[in-house]
Amino acid sequence: MTSRERVLAALEHQEPDRVPIDLGSTTVTSIMAEALHRLRRELGLEERIVKICDIGQMLGEVELDLVERFHVDVLPVNPPLVSFGIKGENYKPWQLFDGTPVLVPGDFHVEIGADGSWLLRHGGKSDAPVVARMPKNGYYFEDINYLKISDELERPSLEDLRDRYLFTDSELTFMAERAAYLRRFTDKALVAGLWGKCGLGSIGSLNNFLMLLGLDRGYVKEFLHAKHEVVMENLRLLWEAVGDKLDVIGLEGFDFGMQKSELISPSDFNELYMPYYKEQNAWIHTNTPWKTFLHSCGSIAQILPMIVETGFDVLNPVQCTAAGMDPVWLKEQFGHRLTFWGGGVDTQTTLPFGSPDEVRAQVKERMQILAPGGGFVFCPVHNIQHSVPAENIKAAYDAAYEHGWYPIV
């Protein structure tokens, strides 16, 4: 069975020969550069400098030798990297705070703040405003605009949404060429995580957005409607450019949940997001063979029935440690309709702090719960973090391959 056949069978809730495996197909199923550097050494792979594929999260690009070592079944088809206005081109060597060597885009220029933090200006231009900050000895670049709390609530111009989010011809050409190449020379399923381009998202900082919901609901509805129109146009443009060379598309990357509950009420989800998700999913399922992927961290048990009703095919990251997200309950209630893409091992607890034996045991248990009947793609709950021991990552992926063969026992 080819990797693509394996993934497509799982997405149709059929049991393939084994559970499909993902590492690195999206910016929510990947691995931080430092952890990837150590993992490659642990596995005895060729010594290579890790290339940053997401500046904010400092994720490393998973290369094909690791894809083959871990029997990964999916590969990414994304627009060219643009983080904080910095384009993913002309890569150059850099070192992270802990000394890990990496490759960063040519326009990646760091200024040192008074407290030793790293500062990035928009587009890497010296006369542009500072848009991101990594604290001294930190691991992530914080989006300053996303974090800020101001007395006056941000209301981005609705007229600017098309200019900001609509696919450019160069982006579409890049993705079409990438998909065609991967379809021709690999047997992998292809995934596009298009959170900004094809996601409704939120407005400004999380604090800003939640306050806007209470104080200017009319504007929030206007914003989501305008963004939805851009999403629908982007879907049509992407289909014309890439066609059936793509298998899965990530429509949303907004977290509707936190550790103990939903961030917004079920009634707000029903009013603000559900109609647009229904239209987007309906268009995709009517006009393309693509499957749709919803990313939302946290406790979302109360809105899961509505997520199913909107037509989403895939739920990620399946945060089983959040309130109400017991994997047995999830599989029983929604496993006939949703494919769980994640949940294979906990990234808050077991993967970073457990022993390799404990990691293997949890992976085996999650396989037994989530894999029967298909509808499961293995990867950890969200990205593998900086300090996760390399032997634990190896244990997780080796266990996924060992215990993922059907029938699951």
Buried (B, 14 or more C-beta within 10 A) or exposed (E): EEBBBBBBBBBEBEBBEBBBBBBBBBBBBBBBBBBBBBBBEBBEEEEBBBBBBBBBBBBBBBBEEBBEBBBBBBBBBBBBBBBBBBBBEEBEEBEBBEEBBBBBBEBBBBEEBEEEBBBBBBBBEEEEEEBBBBBEEBBBBBBBBBEEEEEEBEBBEBEEBEEEBBBEEEBBEBBBEBBBEBBEEBEBBBBBBBBBBBBBBBBBBBBBBBBBBEEBEEBBEEBBBBBBBBBBBBBEBBBEBBBEBBBBBBBBBBBBBBEEBBBBEBEBBBBBBBBBBBBBBEBBBEEBEBBBBBBBBBBBBBBBEBBBBBBBBBBBBBBBBBBBBBBEBBBEBBBEBBBBBBBBBBBBBBBBBBEBEBBBBBBBEBBBBBBBBBBBBBBBBBBBBBEBBBBBBBBBBBBBBEBBBBEBE
